[in-house]
Amino acid sequence: MAVHDEAGQDGEVVDFALWFCNFSTWLGKHGIYLEDLYVRPELRGRGYGRALLTELARIAVERGYGRLEWWVLDWNEPAIRFYKSLGARPMDEWTVYRVTGPALRDLAAGGSPP
């Protein structure tokens, strides 16, 4: 999903949201996971990000989904302030775990990490 420059003169994409449906076993409903939200740096603060998130929220409500969620880096204070201004709240009780590289290959092979 993308919102284009309102002037429409150059036809270039100025922002995008990459998302997919997920499922919450806690809610027993689908949701939307926002993988990436991007607005060109020189155009931030003009409402493009809000427009994308508003559209995702509209889709979620229209389809009866239970939530819209995403991750944000803990040092990205401008983004955190922006998301909180929209009513988003951090999920402090969760910790992200990831397996990559050799550990992923070891796990796939049924072994233990070094």
C-alpha positions as CSV (number, residue, x, y, z in Angstrom):
1,M,0.0,0.0,0.0
2,A,1.3,3.4,-0.8
3,V,0.2,7.0,-0.7
4,H,1.5,9.2,-3.5
5,D,2.6,12.8,-3.4
6,E,-0.5,14.9,-3.2
7,A,0.8,17.2,-5.9
8,G,0.8,14.2,-8.2
9,Q,3.3,15.9,-10.5
10,D,6.1,13.4,-10.5
11,G,4.1,10.3,-9.7
12,E,6.8,8.9,-7.4
13,V,5.9,6.9,-4.4
14,V,6.7,8.8,-1.2
15,D,5.8,6.2,1.4
16,F,4.8,2.6,1.8
17,A,3.5,0.0,4.3
18,L,4.4,-3.6,3.9
19,W,2.0,-5.8,5.9
20,F,0.4,-9.2,6.2
21,C,-2.3,-11.0,8.1
22,N,-1.4,-12.9,11.2
23,F,-3.5,-14.8,13.7
24,S,-3.8,-14.3,17.5
25,T,-4.5,-17.5,19.5
26,W,-5.2,-15.2,22.4
27,L,-7.9,-13.3,20.6
28,G,-9.0,-16.1,18.3
29,K,-8.9,-13.6,15.5
30,H,-6.8,-12.5,12.6
31,G,-4.8,-9.3,12.9
32,I,-2.5,-7.2,10.8
33,Y,1.3,-7.2,11.3
34,L,3.0,-4.2,9.9
35,E,6.4,-5.3,8.7
36,D,7.7,-2.0,7.4
37,L,6.5,1.6,7.3
38,Y,8.5,4.1,5.3
39,V,8.1,7.8,4.5
40,R,10.8,9.7,2.6
41,P,12.7,11.6,5.3
42,E,12.1,15.0,3.6
43,L,8.3,14.4,3.7
44,R,8.0,13.1,7.3
45,G,5.6,15.1,9.5
46,R,3.1,15.8,6.7
47,G,0.6,13.0,7.6
48,Y,1.7,10.3,5.2
49,G,2.5,7.8,8.0
50,R,-0.7,8.6,9.7
51,A,-2.6,8.1,6.5
52,L,-1.0,4.6,6.0
53,L,-1.7,3.6,9.6
54,T,-5.3,4.9,9.4
55,E,-5.9,2.8,6.3
56,L,-4.5,-0.3,7.9
57,A,-6.7,0.3,11.0
58,R,-9.7,0.8,8.7
59,I,-8.9,-2.5,6.9
60,A,-8.6,-4.3,10.3
61,V,-11.9,-3.0,11.6
62,E,-13.7,-3.6,8.3
63,R,-12.5,-7.2,8.3
64,G,-13.2,-7.8,12.0
65,Y,-9.6,-8.3,12.9
66,G,-8.5,-8.0,16.5
67,R,-5.4,-5.9,16.3
68,L,-2.8,-4.0,14.3
69,E,0.8,-4.5,15.5
70,W,4.4,-3.8,14.6
71,W,7.9,-3.6,16.1
72,V,9.9,-0.4,16.7
73,L,13.5,-0.1,17.8
74,D,13.7,1.0,21.4
75,W,16.1,3.9,20.5
76,N,13.8,5.4,17.8
77,E,12.2,8.1,20.0
78,P,10.6,10.1,17.2
79,A,8.8,7.0,16.0
80,I,7.8,5.9,19.5
81,R,6.3,9.4,20.2
82,F,4.4,9.3,16.9
83,Y,3.0,5.8,17.5
84,K,2.0,6.7,21.1
85,S,0.2,9.8,19.7
86,L,-2.0,7.4,17.7
87,G,-2.9,5.4,20.8
88,A,-0.4,2.6,20.3
89,R,1.1,1.1,23.4
90,P,4.3,-0.9,23.9
91,M,4.1,-4.6,24.7
92,D,6.7,-4.5,27.5
93,E,6.0,-8.0,28.8
94,W,7.2,-9.6,25.5
95,T,10.8,-10.3,24.4
96,V,11.7,-11.1,20.8
97,Y,13.8,-14.2,20.2
98,R,15.5,-15.0,17.0
99,V,17.5,-17.9,15.6
100,T,19.8,-17.2,12.6
101,G,23.0,-18.3,10.9
102,P,24.8,-21.4,12.3
103,A,22.4,-21.7,15.2
104,L,19.5,-21.9,12.7
105,R,21.2,-24.5,10.6
106,D,22.1,-26.5,13.7
107,L,18.5,-26.4,15.0
108,A,17.2,-27.5,11.5
109,A,19.6,-30.4,11.6
110,G,18.3,-31.4,15.1
111,G,21.6,-30.4,16.8
112,S,22.4,-28.0,19.6
113,P,24.1,-24.7,19.1
114,P,27.8,-24.5,19.8
